[in-house]
Amino acid sequence: MHRLTHPPGLKRSMTTLVVVPLLAFGAVSCSRSLTATVAPGRAVARAQSADGINGSEVVVTLTAGADAQDVASRYGAEVVESAPGAQVATLRPGPGQGVQDLQQQLASDSSVVTAEPNGWLQTAESRQQSFSFDDGLETPEAFVGQPAAAALHLGAAQAVATGRGVTVAILDTGIDPNHPLLQGVYAGGVDFVDHDDDPTETRDGIDNDGDGAVDEAFGHGTHVAGIIHLVAPEARILAVRVLDDEGSGDLLRVVAGVRWAMHHGAKVINLSLGSLQRSMAVERALEDAEGQGIAVVVSAGNWGSDTPVEFPASSSAVAAIAAVDAAGDPASFSSYGANVALAAPGVAIRSTYPGGDFRLWSGTSMSAPFVAGTCALLAELHPGWSRNEMLARIGSYAVHVNADGRAFGAGALDVGAALAPDGPVIGGETDPGEDLRPH
């Protein structure tokens, strides 16, 4: 088990907030009503300077067998945290030493693969303040019968495959493993926030990031898990808690989470999170996952524009997913651009929520798991397929998005159509049915 370790006496420092301009965000999010918008003209992110979190930490990827404590001691640094099985650690410069100085020294060390200032990744919904919403329809019937499910022709897809035998890892805020719809497919997990083997979502009732919202990301991971279950009801779900109840986690946790999922049988990884700073450590982990044949699906971001481009949505090792509504029209909040592979429903999506409940939520974080679930269906039928082979199939049957020149990848997801070629053969050829043919 890869577990984060803290040297005795060392504690992480509290972070403050900075406000980052938000570009053209006319979002449909869910706060007190289905059409509530995010706080106008702004996005909230945890403090992160060019010199790392509070200018105090360097995250390193180490070669196999290298010891973080040995590396740190060579440069008078301290180990803040480490995940030995993932070969990643965060170091704090010693007295009189700056982060950039330490980074430069580490870059020439033969035991160090990558060295960079530590930073935050967070859910797009936390950044743009899109909140979950309870409309009173907390029933499994409303969940299964929601407009997005009908638009995607999930019934036709699940007549072909259900995700049986496929494991999907969700790197997020955790999960409610006792939710009635998830407990039968929950396959265990790990918590890189509280440093134990229980990734159950928790909240502390405190506005830790000072953005005026308390525990705003609580339920995010459970919501993502429910969407994957909606698409691939027999896929096994691994919960990897890398984000706190405010929706934030540092580079070390995400790297450790990706590598933990790799080592625990995941065929698909869902990352509904992002950052405005590219990370060498995360990129290396994603490339290794791709090399292992794992399909990594990520949210494109909620900027309502093609800039800024979030990471890891900008990585060539992932599939970045934008958002449309149930009618297939672009969501006003969705990021788009050349890095987007596909679009999927992301407006007022009903899914599971801790405590056996259901909530509505809007964002590209909700779009990504629809595609991750589709990958699980395809992986059941084609276990040797890579991410690119899955995307080629999905993209071939995607629906055109009327986006006025904005790039939404191959188009909008149609799960039933994507699975139809593997369905029953009628009259010597596969017949997906008239309603499933590419639009």
Residue pairs with C-beta under 8 A, 6 or more apart in sequence:
1 85
1 190
1 197
2 83
2 84
2 85
2 86
2 190
2 256
2 259
2 260
2 263
3 83
3 85
3 190
3 192
3 195
3 196
4 81
4 82
4 83
4 192
4 195
4 252
4 253
4 256
5 81
5 82
5 83
5 84
5 195
6 80
6 81
6 195
7 69
7 78
7 79
7 80
10 78
10 79
10 80
10 92
12 80
12 81
13 54
13 56
14 208
15 46
15 47
15 53
15 54
15 120
15 209
16 46
16 47
16 210
17 44
17 45
17 46
17 47
17 209
17 210
17 211
18 45
18 47
18 48
19 42
19 43
19 44
20 42
20 43
20 44
20 45
20 127
20 276
21 41
21 42
21 43
22 38
22 41
22 42
22 43
22 128
22 303
23 303
23 304
23 305
23 307
23 308
24 303
24 304
24 305
25 37
25 38
25 40
25 41
25 43
25 128
25 302
25 303
25 304
25 332
25 333
26 37
26 304
26 332
26 333
27 37
27 38
27 128
27 130
27 302
27 304
27 331
27 332
27 333
27 362
28 34
28 35
28 37
28 325
28 331
28 332
28 333
28 347
28 348
28 362
29 36
29 37
29 38
29 125
29 128
29 129
29 130
29 131
29 333
29 361
29 362
29 363
30 36
30 130
30 131
30 132
30 133
30 348
30 359
30 360
30 361
30 362
31 129
31 130
31 131
31 133
32 133
33 133
34 133
34 135
34 348
34 360
36 131
36 133
38 128
38 129
38 130
38 302
38 333
39 128
39 129
43 127
43 128
43 129
43 303
44 126
44 127
44 128
44 129
44 209
44 211
45 120
45 122
45 127
45 276
46 53
46 120
46 122
46 209
46 246
46 248
47 53
47 54
48 119
48 120
48 277
49 55
49 117
50 117
51 98
51 99
51 100
51 117
52 58
52 59
52 99
52 116
52 117
52 118
52 119
53 117
53 118
53 119
53 120
53 250
55 99
55 117
56 92
56 93
56 99
57 80
57 90
57 91
57 92
57 99
57 117
57 118
58 77
58 90
58 91
58 92
58 93
58 99
58 102
58 103
58 106
58 115
58 116
58 117
58 118
59 88
59 89
59 90
59 91
59 114
59 115
59 116
59 117
59 118
59 119
59 250
59 251
59 252
59 255
59 279
59 281
60 68
60 71
60 88
60 89
60 90
60 91
60 106
60 112
60 113
60 114
60 115
60 281
61 87
61 88
61 112
61 113
61 114
61 115
61 255
61 280
61 281
61 284
61 285
62 68
62 71
62 87
62 88
62 89
62 111
62 112
62 113
63 87
63 110
63 111
63 112
63 113
64 87
66 87
66 111
66 112
68 79
68 82
68 84
68 89
68 91
69 79
69 82
70 111
71 89
71 91
71 106
71 109
71 111
71 112
72 78
72 79
72 89
72 91
74 109
75 94
75 97
75 102
75 105
75 106
76 93
76 94
76 95
76 97
77 91
77 92
77 93
77 94
77 97
77 102
78 91
78 92
78 94
79 89
79 90
79 91
79 92
80 89
80 90
80 91
80 92
81 89
81 90
81 252
82 88
82 89
82 90
83 89
83 192
83 252
83 255
83 256
83 259
85 256
85 259
85 260
85 263
86 255
86 256
86 259
86 260
86 285
87 113
87 259
88 252
88 255
88 256
88 259
88 281
89 252
90 118
90 250
90 251
90 252
91 102
91 106
93 99
93 101
93 102
99 117
102 115
103 115
103 116
103 117
106 112
106 115
107 115
113 284
114 280
114 281
114 284
116 251
116 279
116 280
116 281
118 250
118 251
118 252
119 250
119 251
119 275
119 277
119 279
120 248
120 249
120 250
120 251
120 275
121 243
121 248
121 249
121 250
121 251
121 254
121 273
121 274
121 275
121 282
122 217
122 243
122 246
122 247
122 248
122 249
122 273
122 274
122 275
123 172
123 173
123 217
123 220
123 243
123 247
123 272
123 273
123 299
123 363
123 365
124 130
124 272
124 273
124 274
124 299
124 301
124 302
124 310
124 363
124 364
124 365
125 131
125 216
125 217
125 220
125 247
125 302
125 361
125 362
125 363
125 365
126 216
126 217
126 220
126 246
126 247
126 248
127 247
127 302
128 302
128 303
128 333
128 363
129 211
129 213
129 216
130 302
130 333
130 361
130 362
130 363
131 213
131 216
131 361
132 219
132 220
132 223
132 353
132 359
132 360
132 361
133 348
133 359
133 360
133 361
134 357
134 359
134 360
135 360
137 350
137 358
138 357
138 358
139 358
140 180
140 181
140 358
142 350
142 358
143 181
143 226
143 230
143 350
143 351
143 352
143 358
144 230
146 326
146 349
146 350
147 326
147 345
148 326
148 345
148 349
148 370
149 230
150 326
151 326
151 327
151 328
151 345
152 231
152 344
152 345
152 370
152 413
152 414
152 415
152 416
153 414
153 415
153 416
153 417
153 435
153 436
154 230
154 231
154 415
154 416
155 416
156 416
156 419
156 420
156 423
156 432
156 433
156 435
156 436
157 231
157 374
157 377
157 415
157 416
157 418
157 419
158 233
158 377
159 423
160 377
160 381
160 419
160 420
160 422
160 423
161 232
161 377
161 378
161 380
161 381
161 419
161 422
162 232
162 233
162 234
162 235
162 377
162 380
163 231
163 232
163 233
163 234
163 235
163 373
163 376
163 377
163 379
163 380
164 234
164 235
164 380
165 234
165 380
165 383
166 232
166 235
166 236
166 267
166 268
166 376
166 377
166 379
166 380
166 383
167 187
167 235
167 236
167 237
167 238
167 264
167 265
167 266
167 267
167 268
168 228
168 232
168 235
168 236
168 237
168 238
168 266
168 267
168 268
168 269
168 270
168 372
168 373
168 376
169 237
169 238
169 239
169 240
169 257
169 260
169 261
169 264
169 266
169 268
169 269
169 270
170 221
170 224
170 225
170 228
170 237
170 238
170 239
170 240
170 269
170 270
170 369
171 240
171 242
171 243
171 254
171 257
171 258
171 261
171 269
171 270
171 271
171 273
172 220
172 221
172 224
172 225
172 239
172 240
172 241
172 242
172 243
172 270
172 272
172 273
173 201
173 217
173 218
173 219
173 220
173 221
173 222
173 241
173 243
173 244
173 245
173 247
174 189
174 191
174 193
174 199
174 200
174 201
174 202
174 221
174 222
174 239
174 241
174 243
175 182
175 186
175 189
175 199
175 200
175 201
175 221
175 222
175 225
175 237
175 239
175 241
176 182
176 200
176 201
176 222
176 352
176 353
176 354
176 355
176 356
177 183
177 186
177 189
177 199
177 200
177 239
178 356
179 222
179 226
179 352
179 353
179 354
179 355
179 356
180 356
181 226
181 229
181 352
182 222
182 225
182 226
182 229
182 237
182 352
185 229
185 233
185 234
185 235
185 236
185 237
186 236
186 237
186 239
187 236
187 237
187 238
188 197
188 238
188 239
189 197
189 198
189 199
189 238
189 239
189 240
189 241
190 196
190 197
190 199
190 240
190 241
190 257
190 260
191 197
191 198
191 199
191 200
191 241
192 240
192 241
192 242
192 249
192 253
192 256
192 257
192 260
193 241
193 242
193 243
193 244
193 249
193 253
194 202
194 241
199 221
199 239
199 240
199 241
201 218
201 219
201 221
201 222
201 241
201 245
201 354
202 218
202 245
203 215
203 218
203 245
204 215
204 245
205 214
205 215
206 214
206 215
207 213
207 214
208 244
208 245
208 246
209 246
209 248
211 246
215 245
215 246
216 245
216 246
216 247
217 243
217 244
217 245
217 246
217 247
217 248
218 245
218 354
219 353
219 354
219 359
220 243
220 247
220 272
220 361
220 365
221 239
221 241
221 243
222 351
222 352
222 353
222 354
223 349
223 351
223 352
223 353
223 359
223 361
223 366
224 270
224 272
224 351
224 365
224 366
224 368
224 369
225 237
225 239
225 351
225 352
225 369
226 351
226 352
226 353
226 358
227 349
227 351
227 366
227 369
227 370
227 373
228 235
228 237
228 270
228 369
228 372
228 373
228 376
229 235
229 237
229 352
229 373
230 351
230 373
231 369
231 370
231 372
231 373
231 374
231 376
231 377
231 415
232 373
232 374
232 376
232 377
232 380
235 268
235 373
235 376
235 380
238 261
238 264
238 265
238 266
240 257
240 260
240 261
242 249
242 253
242 254
242 256
242 257
242 273
243 249
243 253
243 273
247 273
249 273
251 279
251 281
251 282
252 281
254 271
254 273
254 279
254 282
254 285
255 279
255 281
255 282
255 284
255 285
258 269
258 271
258 282
258 285
258 286
258 288
258 289
258 296
259 285
259 288
261 269
261 289
261 294
262 285
262 288
262 289
262 292
262 294
266 294
267 293
267 294
267 295
267 375
267 376
267 379
267 383
268 294
268 295
268 296
268 297
268 372
268 375
268 376
268 379
269 289
269 294
269 295
269 296
269 297
269 372
270 297
270 298
270 368
270 369
270 372
271 296
271 297
271 298
271 299
271 312
271 318
271 368
272 298
272 299
272 363
272 364
272 365
272 366
272 368
272 369
273 298
273 299
273 365
274 298
274 299
274 301
274 310
274 311
274 312
274 313
275 310
275 311
276 308
276 310
276 311
277 311
278 311
278 314
279 311
279 312
282 311
282 312
282 315
283 312
283 315
283 317
286 296
286 312
286 315
286 317
286 318
287 317
289 296
289 317
290 296
290 317
290 318
290 386
290 387
293 384
293 386
294 387
295 319
295 372
295 375
295 379
295 386
295 387
295 390
296 312
296 317
296 318
296 319
296 387
297 318
297 319
297 321
297 368
297 369
297 371
297 372
297 375
298 312
298 313
298 315
298 318
298 319
298 320
298 321
298 368
299 310
299 313
299 320
299 321
299 363
299 364
299 365
299 367
299 368
300 310
300 313
300 320
300 321
300 322
300 323
300 334
300 335
300 336
300 337
300 339
300 340
300 364
300 367
301 308
301 309
301 310
301 313
301 334
301 335
301 364
302 323
302 333
302 334
302 335
302 363
302 364
303 310
303 333
303 335
304 332
304 333
304 334
304 335
305 335
305 336
306 335
306 336
306 337
306 338
306 406
306 407
307 337
309 335
309 337
309 339
310 335
312 318
313 320
313 335
313 339
313 340
314 320
314 339
318 387
319 341
319 342
319 371
319 387
319 391
320 339
320 340
320 341
320 409
321 340
321 341
321 342
321 343
321 344
321 364
321 367
321 368
321 370
321 371
322 330
322 331
322 334
322 335
322 336
322 340
322 342
322 343
322 344
322 346
322 364
322 367
322 408
322 409
323 330
323 331
323 333
323 334
323 343
323 344
323 345
323 346
323 347
323 362
323 363
323 364
323 366
323 367
324 330
324 331
324 334
324 343
324 344
324 345
324 346
324 347
324 367
324 401
324 408
324 412
325 331
325 345
325 346
325 347
325 348
326 345
326 347
328 399
328 401
328 402
328 412
329 401
329 402
330 336
330 343
330 401
330 402
330 403
330 406
330 408
331 346
331 347
331 362
331 364
333 362
333 363
333 364
334 343
334 346
334 364
334 367
335 364
336 403
336 406
336 407
336 408
337 406
337 407
338 407
340 407
340 408
340 409
341 391
341 395
341 409
341 410
342 371
342 391
342 394
342 395
342 398
342 408
342 409
342 410
342 411
342 412
342 413
343 367
343 401
343 408
343 409
343 411
343 412
343 413
344 367
344 368
344 370
344 371
344 412
344 413
345 366
345 367
345 370
345 413
346 362
346 363
346 364
346 365
346 366
346 367
347 362
348 360
348 361
348 362
349 360
349 361
349 362
349 366
350 358
350 359
350 360
351 358
351 359
351 361
351 366
352 358
353 359
370 413
370 415
371 394
371 413
373 415
374 390
374 394
374 413
374 415
374 418
374 419
375 387
375 390
375 394
377 415
377 419
378 385
378 390
378 393
378 394
378 418
378 419
379 385
379 390
381 419
381 422
382 389
382 390
391 410
393 418
393 421
394 410
394 413
394 418
395 409
395 410
395 411
396 410
396 418
396 438
397 414
397 417
397 418
397 420
397 436
397 438
398 409
398 410
398 411
398 412
398 413
398 414
398 418
398 438
399 411
399 412
399 413
399 414
399 438
399 439
400 411
400 412
400 439
401 408
401 411
401 412
414 436
414 438
414 439
416 432
416 433
416 435
416 436
417 432
417 436
417 437
417 438
420 430
420 431
420 432
420 433
420 436
421 430
421 432
422 430
423 430
423 431
423 432
424 430
424 431
425 431
